[in-house]
Amino acid sequence: MAGEDIERLRQAALKDPAQLVKLADALVANDRAEEAVEACRRGLSVRADDIPLRLALGRALSATGQLEEAQAALLDAVSRQKSARDAGPARAAPAPSKPTPLKKLQPVNDTVPTLASFEGEDTDSHSTSVRGRRAVEDETLVPRPPPRAMPSQPPRREEFHPNMRESSDEYPAQRTPTPQPRYRVPTPRPLSHSGAVPMAADIDLGTVAENLIGGAGGADEEGANWQQQYDVVSNLEEDPMSRAWDERRARAFVWLWASLALITIGIGGGWMWRAHERAKMLVATVERADSRTFEATDEGDVAARDAYASALRAEPHQRKYFAMVALANARLAADQGEDSDAAAWAMMKRAEREQKRRPTQDPRADRELRLARALLALSRGEPCTETNPAEDGDVAARCSLQKGDVEAARKILAQTVAAQGEGKSVRALLALGSLELGAGDLDAAQSAYGKVLALYPQHPRALVGRLLVALERNETPAVEVPKGRIGPTTEAWFHLAAGLSALTRGAPEAQAGYEFDQARKGIVHDGRLALLYGRARLQQGKVGEAEQAMRVAEHLDPNDGDVAVLDAEVALAKGFEDKVVSALAARPPTPRSLGVLGRALALTGKYREAASTLDAALARRPGDPVAVTYRGVARAHLGDAAGAIRELEKAASTLSSTAPRYGLGLLAYERHDLLRAQRELGKALEHNSESFRARALLGRVLRDLGKPKEALAELNAVIREAPSLMSAHAARARLYLDLGRDREARADAREVLDAGKASADDKLTYAEATVRLGRVDEGEKAIKDAVDAGIAAPKVARLHLLSQSWRGPKEAAIAAKVLEKERRGAAAHDSRLAIDVADAWRRAGDLRKAGDLLRAAMFGDPLHANLTLGRIQLAATQSAEAELSFKAALAAWEKGAAFGIDDQTDARIGLARAILQRDPKGKEAVAPLEAAVRDDGGSAEAHYWLAKIAETNGELEKARAQADKAVELDDSWPEALALDGELWRARDKDKARKAWKKYLEIAPTGAESKNVKRSLSQLK
């Protein structure tokens, strides 16, 4: 059909909506199915119950390929027709509505323009003539008869074909077979005996339309109309082509449903196949991940975690996959040191949430969640959660070790290996090797690590375990880190092994220190690693770092017996031998604990018990250099000095440790062979856990050799690293006393006394420092304590005389005469004795004799001789001579002897006072006083003299500030209090009154007491 025919049908549909069916079929026939769909939908928006129009919509949708929508439209039409048929006989005919005249019907779409192809014609008459007989055949124009006249089958109509034309020259009558609609009106049969077929002119279309829409008559008239239309339709003869088309359409409809059924079956089968394949894939993924976990390496655990995570992504609502990922992350955190503990906790929470939503019984999920909780507790040093020894293998064994039950852990590991086989028990074998290594059974540890290496020749943990076994046997293996990812904890183990190997080979200290610094990063996840790291640092002599590592190990494995042993070693390095003996004597003996106990017994002087204990330790752990060293010391004190020295010399030449050198140095010092002692102790300062004691002993040797500066450097280094080692404090106190640094000597000696570690010599040192500082009563008590401790009376006779010299001029003169008699023979050149005698004569008031003695001591001790001589010259108002003496004292201090800052401060203050004697406004005195304040911030005297200079020069604000600082540093100095009150007298009477009252409390009969009392009375 040409385009103008379609437009003619569209114009006809504007007047008669029933023409929409023909218009839709014509559009489909001309490949304009989309327009047909749109036209049908517009018509249905007005005539929702028009069944033929719904059928036309289904055909149009089918032509556009929208099969599902076409099916829906067809099913809707069939459903509506069936509902109408079933409901017809059950109810009375509805009341007819008032018909709407055909001319007043609104078009379906008012926006459709009127084409000019029929311009000038009468549209109504033309469409009526064109429709002719086909208008009667249209099903939409044939109303359904009343229920009583309903035929057994619905009438069919003949579809208007686009190629059908009227019998005229312009439109020749012809038919072209086209797709037919599902419901057709059959060809009308003859209505009379003459066989005449009703034509379009014989059918009153207006009547048909009014009957279709509804008439105004009653029920009888409506029934008559229905009967009339039914008679017309029932006499129509069926068209063979329409019947064939109906059959074809029926087959297509069957094929459509069959296709839909096949598609549904295919989709269902696809889903079933996909579910089956996904299940197979998940099983294979889990099996692959399980096989990687058996490796017990960082790479294997990471790969397993990723595989479990992929399974979880495929099944995000399965609790068991959450449990698998949680356990994999927990193993990475606890075994490999990875930062995955937070991820493990998250997965555990998700697993618990899924269990609440969908409760299931899954033994594997329960076990893996239990293992994850236990591993996370182990990694954090928390008490281990409940485990099942029969199922949990190495994790249950590690929990037993955390509780201190070594035998139970060994039993669990052996049962795990026996039940699962060595191929699936790598973790258990590694834990067993570490347990035996800690217990000292090197053969068992070597066997366990060898079994792992037989399965995985390059297993990192097994390789480093075998290296540690070799190092325990005093071998020097080469450390090579395997390629690939090994994890932070395993990497730290390799760095530790490399550092220990460097110490064994005698490599530079910096190389071993670098390796240990790298190993330190991994100790927070492994208690055993922290223990061995602490021992390595102790071997370097770094007690502070060893103690920190011991605290980490104690947090992770609080019941590990080796933690107590390391704690004892640290205590020995600090000098707590008595505590170590009492602590280790009550513990079960192990090779390492026996060695530490033997050392403690030797240091406390129990040499016989020490020798037997160390023999037992060496029987179980041969080649322990520290045990060999102290056994030699014990044998020497038991009378076999020659044999002990031979044993120590052999150990020093064969063993990698320098600990035997310390034993040789100690024995040499006790024989007063200072040069050999210095040489052996110098060699013992590297790679030796006894390096602190060796360095402290070297300081004493250097002091005896007359090298105070070097001795003080060694002792300061020891006390800085091991402040609790009292032997170093005692040696430094004696050295300070020799250097004239009495205050510092007294402080060190007091610390030794407070620690309860003081010997008789230490008590004598404290007494001498106290007496020299002028604390007579305290000094006499200290002298008595030294005598009670075993000091001979002749050694304390001089101290009694020095104490007597502080009690007054008369007592000082008597003491000076007695001390003068001691300066005979070799003592005549004792500068220290000469200065003591000079101080006694100075206190007695004989400045000439004091000066002569000090000049004689200039060659032995120029610093203290010049300091004392300068004070005498100041008292005699010899400012020029005093200035020269104090400058000489500063020059002696600058030459580099190990003198204290207090001596330099005294020389600077004395120089400033000498300048002030010469010139009361002396601005030259400010420089040495400011230098004293800068270098010795605790000198109240320097601030006092700065205040005096500022007062003399009229700088009262500066003077008040300096006086306040002097009082702040020493609020018991009367001169400073008197000056402070005088300076604040005019500015702040309350502050001045407070300073003067404090003065009278401290020195009620002092030199300034009368002036202070008068000033206080004037303030009132």
Buried (B, 14 or more C-beta within 10 A) or exposed (E): BEEEBBBBBBBBBBBBBBBBBBBBBBBBBBEBBBBBBBBBBBBBEBBEEBBBBBBBBBBBBBBBEBBEBBBBBBEBBBEBBEEEEEEBEEEEEEEBEEBEEBEEBEBBBEEBEEBEEBEEEEBBEBBBEBBBBBBBBBBBBBBBBBBEBBEEEBBBBBBBBBBBBEEEEEEEEEEEEBBBBBBBBBBBBEBEEEEEBBEBEEBEBBEBBBBBBBBEEEEEEBBBBBBBBBEBBBBBEBBEBBBEBBEEBEEEBEEBEEEEEEEEEEEEEEEEEEEEEEEEEBEEBBEEBBBBBBBBBBBBBBBBBBBBBBBBEBBEEBBBBBBBBBBBBBBBBBBBBBEBBEBBBBBBEBBBEBBEEEEEEBEEBBBBBBBBBBBBBBBBBEEBBEBBBEBBBBBBBBBBBBBBBBEBBBBBBBBBBEEBEBEBBBBBBBBBBBBBBBBBBBEBBBBBBBBBBEBBEEBBBBBBBBBBBBBBEBEBBEBEBBEEBBBBBBBBBBBBBBBBBBBBEBBEBEBBBBBBEBBBBBBBBBBBBBBBBBBBBBBBBBBBBBBBBBBBBBBBBBBBBBBBBBBBBBBBBBBBBBBBBEBBBEEEBBBBBBBBBBBBBBBBEBBEBBBEBBBBBBEBBEBBBBBBBBBBBBBBBBEBBEEBBEBBBEBBEEBBBBBBBBBBBBBBBEEEBBEBBBBBBBBBBBBBBBBBBBBBBBBBBBBBBEBBEBBBBBBBBBBEBBBBBBBBBBBBBBBBBBBBBBEBBBBBBBBBBEBEBBBBBBBBBBBBBBBBBBBBEBBBEBBEBBBEBEBEEEBBBBBBBBBBBBEEEEBBBBBBBBBBEBBEEEEEEBBBBBBBBBBBBBBBEBBEBBBEBBBBBBEBBBBBBBBBBBBBBBEEEBBEBBBBBBBBBBEBBEEEBBBBBBBBBBBBBBBBBBBBBBEEEBEBBBEBBBBBBEEBEEBBBBBBBBBBBBBBBEBBEBBBBBBBBBBEBBBEBBBBBBBBBBBBBEEEEEBBBBBBEBBBEEBEEBEBBEBBBEBBEEEE
